[in-house]
Amino acid sequence: MIASTNRTKERILSAAYDLLYKEGFVRVSMDAIAQAAGVTKRTLYYHYESKDGLAAAVLDHQHLYALERIQGWSTGPAETPSDYLAGLFQQIEAWASERRWLGSGFTRLTMELADLPGHPVRRAAHQHKLAVESWLSSELERLGARSAKELARQVMLLIEGCLSLVLIHGDTSYVSAAAKAATRLANCSTE
């Protein structure tokens, strides 16, 4: 019974993620999620009492996958923080160049709910972005960056900013511009 429940929850989370990523929070109904997951609406509400709770569960579930993907982007050989960041931004640019790329689901859902500071989706996105920043800080520190925590915060600003501008303009050259700024910052942090 537990295995069946877990499979059902997995189907619901997967279907909800696909719909929320493609269409956004406001445009997706619980009916559409139930249909896409192949479950009844009653089953959906048995597992998740609201769309708010379900969307937060989706982001919590996606957190580890997204973090692993981001960590995988920086597996190349890097001996300096600037080399590391150059490689990271190359991977970000490749991701942003994918067909039908829609940006970070964490950021997009949060922006939709900007007027609801206590919303569970915003809390889940907050935790995810903090985890990425913390991981980035430890990687930069490992590579010898002074003030690695501050540098990680600046790089997060560049990442979020360039991804937003790529989404707005459809132009991945914003990632290259952010990469240049990040490597300059990294060079300053090691001098």
Accessible surface in RSA format (square Angstrom, percent):
REM  Atomic radii and reference values for relative SASA: ProtOr
REM  Chains: A
REM  Algorithm: Lee & Richards
REM  Probe-radius: 1.40
REM  Slices: 20
REM RES _ NUM      All-atoms   Total-Side   Main-Chain    Non-polar    All polar
REM                ABS   REL    ABS   REL    ABS   REL    ABS   REL    ABS   REL
RES MET A   1   191.85  99.4 144.89  95.9  46.96 111.8 123.39 104.9  68.46  90.7
RES ILE A   2   136.98  78.0 134.08  99.9   2.91   7.0 135.26  97.4   1.73   4.7
RES ALA A   3    58.03  53.4  50.15  77.4   7.88  17.9  54.82  77.2   3.21   8.5
RES SER A   4    52.73  44.6  50.45  67.3   2.28   5.3  17.21  36.7  35.52  49.8
RES THR A   5    43.70  31.1  40.38  40.9   3.32   7.9  29.22  39.2  14.48  21.9
RES ASN A   6    84.01  57.9  78.53  75.9   5.48  13.2  24.22  58.3  59.79  57.8
RES ARG A   7   149.27  62.7 146.35  74.6   2.92   6.9  70.71  96.6  78.56  47.6
RES THR A   8    19.78  14.1  19.78  20.0   0.00   0.0   4.25   5.7  15.53  23.5
RES LYS A   9    74.65  36.4  74.65  45.8   0.00   0.0  19.62  17.7  55.03  58.6
RES GLU A  10    79.26  45.5  78.89  59.7   0.37   0.9  41.45  80.2  37.81  30.9
RES ARG A  11   113.02  47.5 107.14  54.6   5.89  14.0  63.90  87.3  49.13  29.8
RES ILE A  12     0.00   0.0   0.00   0.0   0.00   0.0   0.00   0.0   0.00   0.0
RES LEU A  13    16.83   9.4  16.09  11.5   0.74   1.9  16.14  11.3   0.69   1.9
RES SER A  14    55.91  47.2  50.19  67.0   5.73  13.2  24.33  51.8  31.58  44.2
RES ALA A  15    10.25   9.4   4.41   6.8   5.84  13.3   9.67  13.6   0.59   1.6
RES ALA A  16     0.00   0.0   0.00   0.0   0.00   0.0   0.00   0.0   0.00   0.0
RES TYR A  17    66.64  31.1  66.64  37.9   0.00   0.0  37.11  27.9  29.53  36.4
RES ASP A  18    65.70  46.0  64.15  63.9   1.54   3.7  11.81  27.8  53.89  53.7
RES LEU A  19    30.79  17.1  30.79  22.0   0.00   0.0  30.79  21.6   0.00   0.0
RES LEU A  20     2.81   1.6   1.98   1.4   0.83   2.1   1.98   1.4   0.83   2.2
RES TYR A  21    42.28  19.7  38.82  22.1   3.46   9.0  35.23  26.5   7.04   8.7
RES LYS A  22   132.81  64.8 116.51  71.5  16.30  38.8  68.96  62.1  63.85  68.0
RES GLU A  23    70.29  40.4  69.13  52.3   1.16   2.8  20.90  40.4  49.40  40.3
RES GLY A  24     4.47   5.5   0.00   N/A   4.47   5.5   4.47  12.3   0.00   0.0
RES PHE A  25    17.02   8.5  17.02  10.5   0.00   0.0  17.02  10.3   0.00   0.0
RES VAL A  26   108.71  71.5  89.12  80.7  19.59  47.2  91.28  79.3  17.43  47.3
RES ARG A  27   174.81  73.4 145.29  74.1  29.52  70.3  67.22  91.9 107.59  65.2
RES VAL A  28     2.35   1.5   0.30   0.3   2.05   4.9   1.78   1.5   0.58   1.6
RES SER A  29    54.03  45.7  47.90  63.9   6.14  14.1  44.28  94.3   9.75  13.7
RES MET A  30    13.99   7.2  10.32   6.8   3.67   8.7  10.32   8.8   3.67   4.9
RES ASP A  31    79.75  55.9  73.58  73.2   6.17  14.6  28.51  67.1  51.24  51.1
RES ALA A  32    37.05  34.1  31.47  48.6   5.58  12.7  35.40  49.9   1.65   4.4
RES ILE A  33     0.31   0.2   0.31   0.2   0.00   0.0   0.31   0.2   0.00   0.0
RES ALA A  34     4.61   4.2   4.61   7.1   0.00   0.0   4.61   6.5   0.00   0.0
RES GLN A  35   151.16  84.5 129.91  94.9  21.25  50.6  46.06  98.0 105.10  79.7
RES ALA A  36    59.98  55.1  20.84  32.2  39.14  89.0  32.12  45.2  27.86  73.8
RES ALA A  37     5.94   5.5   0.00   0.0   5.94  13.5   3.35   4.7   2.59   6.9
RES GLY A  38    59.43  73.3   0.00   N/A  59.43  73.3  35.97  98.7  23.46  52.5
RES VAL A  39    22.45  14.8   4.08   3.7  18.37  44.3  12.87  11.2   9.58  26.0
RES THR A  40    88.41  62.9  79.91  81.0   8.50  20.3  84.16 113.0   4.25   6.4
RES LYS A  41    94.14  45.9  88.40  54.2   5.74  13.7  46.20  41.6  47.94  51.1
RES ARG A  42   207.43  87.1 196.34 100.1  11.09  26.4  75.47 103.1 131.96  80.0
RES THR A  43    43.90  31.2  40.65  41.2   3.25   7.7  18.67  25.1  25.23  38.1
RES LEU A  44     0.00   0.0   0.00   0.0   0.00   0.0   0.00   0.0   0.00   0.0
RES TYR A  45    90.76  42.4  78.76  44.8  12.00  31.2  55.02  41.3  35.73  44.1
RES TYR A  46   174.91  81.7 142.78  81.2  32.13  83.6 103.74  78.0  71.17  87.7
RES HIS A  47    35.38  19.3  12.07   8.4  23.32  59.6   5.00   5.2  30.38  35.4
RES TYR A  48    21.50  10.0  17.53  10.0   3.97  10.3  19.06  14.3   2.44   3.0
RES GLU A  49   156.76  90.0 133.66 101.1  23.11  55.0  47.13  91.2 109.64  89.5
RES SER A  50    40.31  34.1  37.90  50.6   2.41   5.6  32.47  69.2   7.83  11.0
RES LYS A  51    45.14  22.0  41.16  25.3   3.97   9.5  26.83  24.2  18.31  19.5
RES ASP A  52    54.77  38.4  54.34  54.1   0.43   1.0   6.16  14.5  48.61  48.5
RES GLY A  53    29.19  36.0   0.00   N/A  29.19  36.0  24.13  66.2   5.06  11.3
RES LEU A  54     0.50   0.3   0.50   0.4   0.00   0.0   0.50   0.4   0.00   0.0
RES ALA A  55     0.30   0.3   0.12   0.2   0.18   0.4   0.12   0.2   0.18   0.5
RES ALA A  56    11.35  10.4  11.35  17.5   0.00   0.0  11.35  16.0   0.00   0.0
RES ALA A  57    25.20  23.2  19.68  30.4   5.52  12.6  23.04  32.4   2.16   5.7
RES VAL A  58     1.22   0.8   1.19   1.1   0.02   0.1   1.22   1.1   0.00   0.0
RES LEU A  59     2.59   1.4   2.29   1.6   0.30   0.8   2.33   1.6   0.25   0.7
RES ASP A  60    89.76  62.9  75.26  74.9  14.50  34.3  28.24  66.5  61.53  61.4
RES HIS A  61    50.56  27.6  37.42  26.0  13.14  33.6  29.44  30.3  21.12  24.6
RES GLN A  62    30.87  17.3  30.87  22.6   0.00   0.0   1.76   3.7  29.11  22.1
RES HIS A  63    39.73  21.7  39.73  27.6   0.00   0.0  24.87  25.6  14.87  17.3
RES LEU A  64   114.37  63.7 114.29  81.8   0.09   0.2 114.31  80.3   0.06   0.2
RES TYR A  65   121.46  56.7 115.07  65.5   6.39  16.6  83.48  62.7  37.99  46.8
RES ALA A  66    25.56  23.5  18.50  28.6   7.05  16.0  25.21  35.5   0.35   0.9
RES LEU A  67    24.19  13.5  24.19  17.3   0.00   0.0  24.19  17.0   0.00   0.0
RES GLU A  68   114.59  65.8 105.94  80.2   8.65  20.6  36.59  70.8  78.00  63.7
RES ARG A  69   105.03  44.1  94.17  48.0  10.87  25.9  48.79  66.7  56.24  34.1
RES ILE A  70    31.25  17.8  31.25  23.3   0.00   0.0  31.25  22.5   0.00   0.0
RES GLN A  71    62.25  34.8  57.25  41.8   5.00  11.9  16.98  36.2  45.27  34.3
RES GLY A  72    38.36  47.3   0.00   N/A  38.36  47.3  25.19  69.1  13.17  29.5
RES TRP A  73    34.49  13.8  26.23  12.7   8.26  19.4  18.00   9.6  16.48  26.7
RES SER A  74    18.45  15.6   2.54   3.4  15.92  36.7   4.90  10.4  13.55  19.0
RES THR A  75   113.04  80.4  79.68  80.8  33.37  79.5  60.09  80.7  52.96  80.1
RES GLY A  76    46.70  57.6   0.00   N/A  46.70  57.6  31.53  86.5  15.17  34.0
RES PRO A  77   143.79 104.8 109.42  99.7  34.37 124.9 121.77 100.5  22.02 136.8
RES ALA A  78    25.13  23.1   6.57  10.1  18.56  42.2   7.97  11.2  17.15  45.4
RES GLU A  79   155.69  89.4 133.63 101.1  22.06  52.5  50.53  97.7 105.17  85.9
RES THR A  80    57.52  40.9  57.25  58.0   0.27   0.6  56.28  75.6   1.24   1.9
RES PRO A  81     2.69   2.0   2.69   2.5   0.00   0.0   2.69   2.2   0.00   0.0
RES SER A  82    19.03  16.1  17.54  23.4   1.50   3.4   5.25  11.2  13.78  19.3
RES ASP A  83    76.21  53.4  66.43  66.1   9.79  23.1  12.63  29.7  63.58  63.4
RES TYR A  84     5.91   2.8   2.96   1.7   2.95   7.7   4.76   3.6   1.15   1.4
RES LEU A  85     0.00   0.0   0.00   0.0   0.00   0.0   0.00   0.0   0.00   0.0
RES ALA A  86    39.90  36.7  38.24  59.0   1.66   3.8  38.88  54.8   1.01   2.7
RES GLY A  87    25.66  31.6   0.00   N/A  25.66  31.6  23.97  65.8   1.70   3.8
RES LEU A  88     1.56   0.9   1.53   1.1   0.03   0.1   1.53   1.1   0.03   0.1
RES PHE A  89     1.24   0.6   0.37   0.2   0.88   2.3   0.88   0.5   0.37   1.0
RES GLN A  90   126.15  70.5 118.11  86.3   8.04  19.1  34.80  74.1  91.35  69.3
RES GLN A  91    74.74  41.8  73.82  53.9   0.92   2.2   3.35   7.1  71.39  54.1
RES ILE A  92     3.08   1.8   3.08   2.3   0.00   0.0   3.08   2.2   0.00   0.0
RES GLU A  93    52.48  30.1  52.48  39.7   0.00   0.0  12.73  24.6  39.75  32.5
RES ALA A  94    58.07  53.4  44.51  68.7  13.56  30.8  52.81  74.4   5.26  13.9
RES TRP A  95    36.37  14.6  34.48  16.7   1.89   4.4  29.63  15.8   6.74  10.9
RES ALA A  96     6.80   6.3   0.00   0.0   6.80  15.5   0.00   0.0   6.80  18.0
RES SER A  97    69.76  58.9  38.91  51.9  30.85  71.1  34.70  73.9  35.06  49.1
RES GLU A  98    85.69  49.2  72.60  54.9  13.09  31.2  35.93  69.5  49.77  40.6
RES ARG A  99   198.04  83.1 166.48  84.9  31.56  75.1  76.39 104.4 121.65  73.7
RES ARG A 100   188.26  79.0 159.99  81.6  28.27  67.3  74.34 101.6 113.91  69.0
RES TRP A 101    30.23  12.1  10.59   5.1  19.64  46.1  15.32   8.2  14.91  24.2
RES LEU A 102    53.41  29.7  53.41  38.2   0.00   0.0  53.41  37.5   0.00   0.0
RES GLY A 103     2.13   2.6   0.00   N/A   2.13   2.6   1.89   5.2   0.23   0.5
RES SER A 104    15.22  12.9   9.33  12.5   5.89  13.6   9.79  20.8   5.44   7.6
RES GLY A 105    11.87  14.6   0.00   N/A  11.87  14.6   5.97  16.4   5.90  13.2
RES PHE A 106    14.08   7.0  14.08   8.7   0.00   0.0  14.08   8.5   0.00   0.0
RES THR A 107    22.37  15.9  18.89  19.1   3.48   8.3  21.73  29.2   0.64   1.0
RES ARG A 108    49.64  20.8  44.44  22.7   5.20  12.4  18.72  25.6  30.92  18.7
RES LEU A 109     6.69   3.7   6.69   4.8   0.00   0.0   6.69   4.7   0.00   0.0
RES THR A 110    23.20  16.5  23.16  23.5   0.03   0.1  23.14  31.1   0.05   0.1
RES MET A 111   124.72  64.6 110.25  73.0  14.47  34.4  83.46  71.0  41.26  54.7
RES GLU A 112    65.82  37.8  37.85  28.6  27.98  66.6  37.70  72.9  28.12  23.0
RES LEU A 113     8.04   4.5   8.04   5.8   0.00   0.0   8.04   5.6   0.00   0.0
RES ALA A 114    62.57  57.5  46.06  71.1  16.51  37.5  46.92  66.1  15.65  41.4
RES ASP A 115   116.46  81.6  88.56  88.1  27.90  66.0  48.98 115.3  67.48  67.3
RES LEU A 116    83.92  46.7  81.75  58.5   2.17   5.5  83.92  58.9   0.00   0.0
RES PRO A 117   103.70  75.6  87.75  80.0  15.95  58.0  87.82  72.5  15.89  98.7
RES GLY A 118    50.35  62.1   0.00   N/A  50.35  62.1  36.61 100.5  13.74  30.8
RES HIS A 119    14.73   8.1   8.08   5.6   6.65  17.0  12.69  13.1   2.04   2.4
RES PRO A 120    38.61  28.1  36.44  33.2   2.17   7.9  36.87  30.4   1.74  10.8
RES VAL A 121     0.00   0.0   0.00   0.0   0.00   0.0   0.00   0.0   0.00   0.0
RES ARG A 122    63.29  26.6  59.49  30.3   3.79   9.0   5.16   7.1  58.13  35.2
RES ARG A 123   132.80  55.8 130.74  66.6   2.06   4.9  66.80  91.3  66.00  40.0
RES ALA A 124    10.13   9.3   2.34   3.6   7.79  17.7   6.31   8.9   3.82  10.1
RES ALA A 125     4.98   4.6   4.86   7.5   0.12   0.3   4.98   7.0   0.00   0.0
RES HIS A 126   100.44  54.9  91.81  63.8   8.63  22.1  61.30  63.2  39.14  45.5
RES GLN A 127   109.22  61.1 106.05  77.5   3.18   7.6  42.66  90.8  66.57  50.5
RES HIS A 128     4.47   2.4   3.80   2.6   0.67   1.7   0.37   0.4   4.11   4.8
RES LYS A 129    46.11  22.5  45.56  28.0   0.54   1.3  36.17  32.6   9.94  10.6
RES LEU A 130    75.56  42.1  73.03  52.2   2.53   6.4  73.23  51.4   2.33   6.3
RES ALA A 131    29.56  27.2  18.81  29.0  10.75  24.5  26.82  37.8   2.74   7.3
RES VAL A 132     8.71   5.7   8.71   7.9   0.00   0.0   8.71   7.6   0.00   0.0
RES GLU A 133    23.94  13.7  23.94  18.1   0.00   0.0   5.42  10.5  18.52  15.1
RES SER A 134    72.92  61.6  63.27  84.4   9.65  22.2  31.81  67.7  41.12  57.6
RES TRP A 135    33.61  13.5  27.08  13.1   6.53  15.3  25.37  13.5   8.24  13.4
RES LEU A 136     0.74   0.4   0.74   0.5   0.00   0.0   0.74   0.5   0.00   0.0
RES SER A 137    17.07  14.4  17.07  22.8   0.00   0.0   7.22  15.4   9.84  13.8
RES SER A 138    59.11  49.9  52.27  69.8   6.84  15.7  43.49  92.6  15.62  21.9
RES GLU A 139    34.02  19.5  34.02  25.7   0.00   0.0   1.35   2.6  32.67  26.7
RES LEU A 140     0.00   0.0   0.00   0.0   0.00   0.0   0.00   0.0   0.00   0.0
RES GLU A 141   117.22  67.3 107.09  81.0  10.12  24.1  30.07  58.2  87.15  71.2
RES ARG A 142   154.70  65.0 117.10  59.7  37.60  89.5  76.24 104.2  78.46  47.6
RES LEU A 143    23.94  13.3   8.75   6.3  15.19  38.2  13.23   9.3  10.71  28.8
RES GLY A 144    47.34  58.4   0.00   N/A  47.34  58.4  33.01  90.6  14.33  32.1
RES ALA A 145     8.46   7.8   0.00   0.0   8.46  19.3   0.05   0.1   8.41  22.3
RES ARG A 146   133.61  56.1 127.41  64.9   6.20  14.8  73.09  99.9  60.53  36.7
RES SER A 147    76.29  64.5  50.41  67.3  25.88  59.6  30.34  64.6  45.95  64.4
RES ALA A 148     8.33   7.7   3.58   5.5   4.74  10.8   3.58   5.0   4.74  12.6
RES LYS A 149   160.34  78.2 157.61  96.7   2.74   6.5 100.55  90.5  59.79  63.7
RES GLU A 150   105.40  60.5  97.70  73.9   7.70  18.3  41.28  79.9  64.11  52.3
RES LEU A 151     4.68   2.6   3.65   2.6   1.02   2.6   4.16   2.9   0.52   1.4
RES ALA A 152     0.00   0.0   0.00   0.0   0.00   0.0   0.00   0.0   0.00   0.0
RES ARG A 153   132.80  55.8 132.54  67.6   0.26   0.6  47.46  64.9  85.34  51.7
RES GLN A 154    56.02  31.3  54.61  39.9   1.41   3.4  17.94  38.2  38.08  28.9
RES VAL A 155     0.00   0.0   0.00   0.0   0.00   0.0   0.00   0.0   0.00   0.0
RES MET A 156    15.56   8.1  15.28  10.1   0.28   0.7  15.40  13.1   0.16   0.2
RES LEU A 157   126.41  70.4 117.50  84.1   8.91  22.4 118.89  83.5   7.52  20.2
RES LEU A 158    42.67  23.8  39.90  28.5   2.77   7.0  42.26  29.7   0.40   1.1
RES ILE A 159    18.56  10.6  18.56  13.8   0.00   0.0  18.56  13.4   0.00   0.0
RES GLU A 160    42.88  24.6  42.24  32.0   0.64   1.5  35.21  68.1   7.67   6.3
RES GLY A 161    31.03  38.3   0.00   N/A  31.03  38.3  30.28  83.1   0.75   1.7
RES CYS A 162     5.88   4.4   2.04   2.3   3.84   9.0   3.71   9.4   2.17   2.3
RES LEU A 163    13.71   7.6  12.59   9.0   1.12   2.8  12.99   9.1   0.72   1.9
RES SER A 164    44.93  38.0  39.68  53.0   5.25  12.1  27.00  57.5  17.93  25.1
RES LEU A 165    67.12  37.4  67.12  48.0   0.00   0.0  67.12  47.1   0.00   0.0
RES VAL A 166     4.94   3.2   3.81   3.5   1.12   2.7   3.81   3.3   1.12   3.0
RES LEU A 167    75.34  42.0  53.87  38.5  21.47  54.0  55.39  38.9  19.95  53.7
RES ILE A 168   124.91  71.1  91.53  68.2  33.39  80.5  98.15  70.7  26.76  72.6
RES HIS A 169   102.84  56.2  71.28  49.5  31.56  80.7  48.36  49.8  54.48  63.4
RES GLY A 170    68.86  84.9   0.00   N/A  68.86  84.9  34.41  94.4  34.45  77.2
RES ASP A 171    59.63  41.8  55.94  55.7   3.69   8.7  16.91  39.8  42.72  42.6
RES THR A 172    38.37  27.3  35.62  36.1   2.76   6.6  12.61  16.9  25.76  38.9
RES SER A 173    62.46  52.8  55.31  73.8   7.15  16.5  42.78  91.1  19.68  27.6
RES TYR A 174    70.32  32.8  67.75  38.5   2.56   6.7  37.35  28.1  32.97  40.6
RES VAL A 175     0.50   0.3   0.50   0.4   0.00   0.0   0.50   0.4   0.00   0.0
RES SER A 176    42.88  36.2  38.54  51.4   4.34  10.0  27.57  58.7  15.31  21.4
RES ALA A 177    58.59  53.9  48.20  74.4  10.39  23.6  52.47  73.9   6.12  16.2
RES ALA A 178     7.57   7.0   3.47   5.3   4.11   9.3   6.87   9.7   0.71   1.9
RES ALA A 179    18.60  17.1  18.30  28.2   0.29   0.7  18.60  26.2   0.00   0.0
RES LYS A 180   127.97  62.4 125.21  76.8   2.76   6.6  71.61  64.5  56.36  60.0
RES ALA A 181    31.01  28.5  28.51  44.0   2.50   5.7  30.43  42.8   0.58   1.5
RES ALA A 182     0.00   0.0   0.00   0.0   0.00   0.0   0.00   0.0   0.00   0.0
RES THR A 183    27.98  19.9  27.98  28.4   0.00   0.0  14.73  19.8  13.25  20.0
RES ARG A 184   157.66  66.2 155.34  79.2   2.31   5.5  64.52  88.2  93.14  56.4
RES LEU A 185    59.45  33.1  56.07  40.1   3.38   8.5  56.49  39.7   2.96   8.0
RES ALA A 186     0.45   0.4   0.00   0.0   0.45   1.0   0.15   0.2   0.30   0.8
RES ASN A 187    67.34  46.4  66.68  64.4   0.66   1.6  16.00  38.5  51.34  49.6
RES CYS A 188    81.68  61.8  72.02  80.3   9.67  22.7  24.01  60.8  57.68  62.2
RES SER A 189    14.97  12.6   7.76  10.4   7.21  16.6  14.91  31.7   0.06   0.1
RES THR A 190    65.46  46.6  34.68  35.2  30.78  73.4  21.94  29.5  43.52  65.8
RES GLU A 191   146.36  84.0 103.38  78.2  42.97 102.3  75.93 146.9  70.43  57.5
END  Absolute sums over single chains surface
CHAIN  1 A    10610.3       8856.9       1753.4       5939.4       4670.9
END  Absolute sums over all chains
TOTAL         10610.3       8856.9       1753.4       5939.4       4670.9
